Amino acid sequence: MSTTVDMQALGEKIERHSAFIDDIYSELDKIIVGQRYMIDRLLIGLLADGHVLLEGVPGLAKTLTVSSLATVISTKFQRIQFTPDLLPADLIGTLIYNQKEMKFTVKKGPIFSNIVLADEINRSPAKVQSALLESMQERQVTIGEETFKLEAPFLVLATQNPVEQEGTYNLPEAQVDRFMLKLKIGYPSKSEELEIMRRMAKTGKKTELNAVVTPEQILDARKVINEIYVDEKVERYIVDLIFATRNPADYNLPELGDLISFGASPRASINMNLASRAHAFMQHRAYVTPEDVRTITLDILRHRIIPTFEAEAEDITSEDIIKKILSNVQVP
């Protein structure tokens, strides 16, 4: 009986704290047409304190969506265009010598923001990528001998252009693993394209968005998400999905053994649990269902499963492997 009361009280708490999700959607609808999948996953990253990698051709409103999200949650936003000549100091900041006072002062870089859009992250050299990824992991930046904590919420949203490979530096697998989600952004439907054209094919002032959430509400929501109930069967389901990427033969998938070089790391199970809770929170639910897990599995594992040369030769992608695992691992 106490469990029922607890779940009821938790349900009311979730309902109360998650009310702002609907406000965010309705505000973003003023300017963003479609792209619900992208908005959903960006909110999951924000609520679960995980960074997001977006892959898609130019012109799909990735930058607009990210900057609009920063506006509606009333946070500081910085867009950094990554180029081959970018230096770590351009990102994190540097020491500047003040001749009048005869001492060095810190000039902070654009990384000191709440939401950072790293545009075309694969265009920058390894040193810049590692400087960004260190900030993502440690939530702090060291300039000279001083270490500065980054203000919460801190979220890095990085974009990759899959079309051009010339002059790009692919992110190493170990660094890509630090992103909670990797999204593949597709083209809008015909009706969405028509609506986009009608709204955006105008000169002059664009629609302005209002802030409907405070950063404090986001931080409070993160605490509440920790309380969302995950049944042991759902936890075991998450672990089974991860282990199926490492030992597919144990899950009646021996044919995947020659297609996977490396399975998902323990970061995947942690992130899957967190993202599932965030997804349940967005549905105003106090508990996680297997469907929550299945909804975000592709985005959690897409960049964490490394296919073999044999898989690539047969045009089998990590997504094909994940779909096979989802259809074979028993759902509780």
Buried (B, 14 or more C-beta within 10 A) or exposed (E): EEEEEEEEEBBEBBEEBBEBBEEBBEBBEEBBBBBEEBBBBBBBBBBBBBBBBBBBEEEBBBBBBBBBBBBBBBBEBBBBEBBEEBBBBBBBBBBEEEEEEEEBEBEEBBBBBBBBBBBBBBBBBEEBBBBBBBBBEEEEBEBEEEEBEBEBBBBBBBBBBEEEEEEBBEBEBEBBBBBBBBBBBEEBEEEEEEBBEEBEEEEEEEEEBEEBBEBEBBEEBBEBBEBBBBEEEBBEBBBBBBBBBEEBEEBEBEEBEEBBBEBBBEBBBBBBBBBBBBBBBBEBBBBBBBEBBBBBBBBBBBBBBBBBEEBEEEEBBBBBBBEBBBEEBEBE
